[in-house]
Amino acid sequence: MARPASVPGLLEEFRTFLEERCVAYEQGGQAAPTLPATRGGKVNVRGLMREFHRWGEDRGVPVPATAWQYVYAERDWSGEIDVAAKAQGLAPTTATDAGTADDAAQKRIARLAKDAKDQTEGHALAKARVVRLERQLAERDAEIKRLRERFSLMQRTGAILRTGDVIE
């Protein structure tokens, strides 16, 4: 996997990590949160970032050991954690307020909607390409059939038929 060039690149990897955790929580019957939690029911940020570091190592993504500092320094990081925490019934991190978490949720919804729109457009383009390729294939199959018939006639009779214009 390509190395994230900057903090925004690392944030995208972190979002992927959190989405995998949320999917695991939903598929696991929502019995226990898949995010590490403190005894007080809050997200354990350092534990989460240690798991993110191990996840990154397994996938070849260089995650710095000090990545937990991004959670406290940048609202995007803590907002992403808070959205996942609320979905799993955990209290949000202390680094954010409700407005920041709502903003992060709105950004995530907008990003997912954009991804869905992009996928829909890509699907429509792919369908159009498939239709065009099927039409070309049918044309080529018809041409091959005509050429085989001409060749068969030439083999049987020895006669050569002109089917196109003669240029002199």
Secondary structure, 3 states (H helix, E strand, C coil): CCCCCCHHHHHHHHHHHHHHHHHHHHHCCCCCCCCCECCCCEECHHHHHHHHHHHHHHHCCCCCCCCHHHHHHCHHHHHHHHHHHHHCCCECCCCCCHHHHHHHHHHHHHHHHHHHHHHHHHHHHHHHHHHHHHHHHHHHHHHHHHHHHHHHHHHHHCCCCCCCCCCC
